[in-house]
Amino acid sequence: MKLKFACLLIYLMAGTACSYESLTITGRVVDESGSNLSGVTVWACYSGWGWGEEEGYLVWDKNYCSETTQTTHEGSYIITFKGPVSSRLKTSKDGWVQTQDYHTAHSRIVLTRSEDHSFRLRGKAKQRAQEHRRRRAEESETDYYCRVVIPESRSINLKYQDETLVIIPSFLESDDKSSALFAVLGSARAVNVFSNETVLRVNGKTQASSFSCKQIETSCGLDVHFIEARTPSLNAWSDAEVELLAPSIKAMFDLNIYTYSAHQ
């Protein structure tokens, strides 16, 4: 059975390689404005069964490619290739990128300047980040904190009351702007003691504020406690150095001030 299967694969490989008629592929390479691009390296490829040199065994996606050619001053190219009409067209030119797929049926390939492509990718990534950070309709403050703030924050492990507390050092202002939340992972007992002694400092000065531990069911899926800090508006601290101090263990760390976009 194994011998028959191997023979069948060899037959298929040989049949595939020999069954294609020679194609003459012509076309033109242009930039996004439609101007011809010369000196672009162009070639055609298709995938099929073959012996993978790196893998050392038969693979189904081995690439078979034509010889390369370069576009003329008019941006034109000619490729002679024995392959299927569905073969892919590939290009290469310093400072330019091919941003979409082209096949032998396409007679016009459009390339984009690398810097323009990178700029657009950054813009799309920024837009996705803004959409991700936008607070969803009916999403509570704590659920937003779990979905957005915790994954984007670097946690701090703090040895406290003979156990380890995990502090999420990011303040999120409440809807009414009268308080802010930050999250702590640990036992309820240790978190309560921690919240009772915590001191808030802004630009090195102790603030008149109070902290309280809130037991809230959230979407975090973790043993997360939220500490609510009654504070003045955080808007005044946008450029300030905000710190939390735990006097009993002489631990102090910076707090990030986190805000979110309005509901969608």
C-alpha positions in Angstrom: 0.0 0.0 0.0 2.8 2.4 0.9 4.6 1.6 -2.3 1.5 2.3 -4.3 0.9 5.6 -2.5 4.5 6.7 -3.2 4.2 5.8 -6.8 0.9 7.7 -7.1 2.5 10.8 -5.6 5.5 10.5 -8.0 3.1 10.1 -10.9 1.1 13.1 -9.8 4.2 15.2 -9.4 5.5 14.2 -12.8 2.0 14.7 -14.4 1.6 18.1 -12.8 5.0 19.3 -14.0 4.5 18.1 -17.6 0.8 19.0 -18.1 1.2 22.7 -18.3 1.6 24.5 -21.6 4.1 27.2 -22.0 2.7 30.7 -21.2 3.8 34.0 -22.5 2.9 36.4 -19.8 3.0 40.1 -20.6 2.1 43.2 -18.7 3.2 46.5 -17.2 4.3 47.7 -13.7 3.2 51.1 -12.6 3.0 53.2 -9.4 -0.2 54.3 -7.8 -0.4 57.4 -10.1 -0.2 55.1 -13.2 3.4 56.1 -14.1 5.6 53.3 -15.5 8.2 51.7 -13.2 11.4 50.5 -14.8 13.9 48.1 -13.3 11.3 46.1 -11.4 12.1 42.4 -11.1 9.1 40.3 -12.1 8.6 36.5 -12.0 5.7 33.9 -11.9 5.2 31.1 -9.4 2.8 28.3 -8.7 2.6 25.7 -5.9 2.3 22.0 -6.2 3.6 18.6 -4.9 7.3 18.4 -4.7 10.3 17.4 -2.7 11.0 19.9 0.1 14.7 20.5 0.2 14.6 21.8 3.8 11.9 19.4 5.0 13.5 16.3 3.4 10.1 14.9 2.4 7.2 15.4 0.0 5.3 18.7 0.4 2.2 19.9 -1.3 3.1 23.5 -1.4 6.5 23.5 -3.1 7.0 26.6 -5.2 7.8 26.4 -8.9 8.9 29.7 -10.3 9.9 31.1 -13.7 13.2 32.9 -14.5 13.1 36.6 -13.4 12.9 39.4 -15.8 13.1 43.2 -15.4 10.7 45.9 -16.7 11.8 48.2 -19.4 11.6 52.0 -19.3 8.0 51.7 -20.3 7.4 49.4 -17.3 6.6 46.4 -19.5 7.7 42.8 -19.0 7.6 39.4 -20.8 7.8 36.1 -19.0 7.8 32.7 -20.6 6.7 30.1 -18.2 5.4 26.5 -18.2 2.7 26.7 -15.5 -1.0 27.1 -14.9 -2.8 30.3 -15.9 -3.5 30.8 -12.1 0.2 31.3 -11.5 1.1 34.2 -9.2 3.0 37.2 -10.3 5.7 38.5 -7.9 7.8 41.7 -8.0 10.8 43.2 -6.3 12.2 46.7 -6.3 14.1 48.6 -3.6 11.8 51.2 -2.0 8.6 49.6 -3.4 6.2 47.0 -2.2 3.5 44.9 -3.8 0.4 45.2 -1.6 -2.0 42.9 -3.4 -2.0 39.6 -5.3 -1.7 39.4 -9.0 -2.1 36.5 -11.4 -1.2 35.9 -15.1 -4.6 37.3 -16.1 -3.6 40.7 -14.7 -1.7 42.8 -17.2 -1.1 45.7 -14.9 0.7 45.5 -11.5 0.6 48.5 -9.2 3.4 49.0 -6.6 3.4 51.3 -3.6 6.3 53.3 -2.2 7.5 51.5 1.0 7.3 54.7 3.1 3.7 55.3 2.0 2.7 51.7 2.8 4.4 51.9 6.2 2.6 55.2 6.9 -0.8 53.7 6.0 -0.1 50.6 8.1 0.7 52.8 11.1 -2.5 54.7 10.5 -4.6 51.6 10.4 -2.9 50.2 13.6 -3.6 53.5 15.4 -7.2 53.4 14.2 -7.6 49.8 15.5 -6.1 50.8 18.8 -8.5 53.8 19.1 -11.4 51.5 18.3 -10.2 49.0 20.9 -9.9 51.7 23.6 -13.3 53.1 22.9 -15.6 52.2 25.7 -18.5 50.0 24.5 -22.1 50.8 25.1 -23.3 49.4 28.4 -19.7 48.5 29.4 -19.0 49.2 33.1 -15.9 50.9 34.2 -14.5 47.7 35.7 -15.2 45.6 32.7 -13.5 48.3 30.6 -10.5 48.1 33.0 -10.4 44.3 32.6 -10.7 44.4 28.8 -8.4 47.3 28.0 -6.3 48.6 30.9 -5.0 45.4 32.4 -3.7 43.9 29.1 -1.9 47.2 28.4 -0.4 47.7 31.9 2.7 46.3 33.3 1.9 44.7 36.7 4.0 45.1 39.8 4.5 42.2 42.2 4.6 43.4 45.8 5.5 41.3 48.9 2.9 42.4 51.4 1.4 40.8 54.6 3.3 37.5 54.0 1.8 37.2 50.5 2.3 38.6 47.0 0.0 41.3 45.8 -0.1 42.0 42.0 -0.7 45.8 41.5 -2.0 47.2 38.2 -0.6 50.7 38.5 -3.1 52.4 36.2 -5.7 54.9 37.5 -9.0 55.0 35.6 -11.2 58.0 36.3 -14.9 57.3 37.1 -17.7 58.6 35.0 -18.6 61.3 37.6 -14.9 62.2 37.9 -15.0 62.1 41.7 -12.9 59.0 42.0 -10.5 56.6 40.2 -10.0 52.9 40.2 -7.0 50.6 40.1 -6.8 46.8 40.3 -5.0 44.5 42.8 -4.8 40.7 42.7 -4.5 39.0 46.0 -6.5 37.9 49.0 -9.3 40.1 50.2 -7.7 40.4 53.6 -4.4 41.7 52.3 -6.0 44.0 49.7 -8.2 45.6 52.4 -5.2 46.2 54.7 -3.2 47.6 51.7 -6.1 50.0 50.7 -6.4 51.3 54.3 -2.7 52.4 54.5 -2.1 53.5 50.9 -1.1 57.1 50.4 -1.4 59.1 47.2 1.4 61.5 46.2 1.3 64.1 43.4 4.6 65.7 42.4 6.0 64.5 45.8 3.2 66.0 47.9 0.8 63.8 49.9 -2.8 64.3 48.8 -6.0 64.4 50.8 -7.6 61.2 49.5 -9.2 58.0 50.8 -9.0 54.5 49.5 -11.5 51.7 49.8 -11.6 48.1 48.4 -14.5 47.3 46.2 -15.7 43.7 45.6 -17.2 43.8 42.1 -18.0 41.0 39.7 -16.1 41.6 36.5 -15.2 40.0 33.2 -11.6 39.7 34.3 -11.9 36.0 35.1 -9.3 36.5 37.8 -9.3 37.1 41.6 -9.2 40.9 41.0 -10.1 43.5 43.6 -10.6 47.1 42.7 -9.5 49.9 45.0 -11.4 53.1 44.6 -9.6 56.3 45.4 -11.6 59.4 46.2 -9.5 62.2 44.5 -9.8 65.5 42.9 -10.2 65.5 39.1 -7.4 63.6 37.4 -7.4 66.1 34.5 -5.2 68.4 36.6 -2.6 65.6 36.9 -2.1 65.0 33.2 1.5 66.2 33.4 2.2 65.4 37.0 4.1 62.6 38.7 1.5 60.5 40.5 2.7 57.8 43.0 1.3 55.4 45.4 3.0 54.8 48.8 2.6 51.9 51.1 4.3 53.2 54.3 4.6 50.0 56.2 6.9 48.4 53.6 8.3 51.7 52.3 7.2 50.8 48.8 6.3 53.5 46.3 5.5 53.2 42.6 4.3 55.4 39.7 0.7 55.4 38.6 -0.4 55.9 35.0 -3.4 58.0 34.4 -5.7 56.2 32.1 -8.7 57.7 30.2 -11.0 56.1 27.7 -12.9 57.4 24.6 -16.6 57.9 24.8 -19.2 55.2 24.1 -19.5 54.1 20.5 
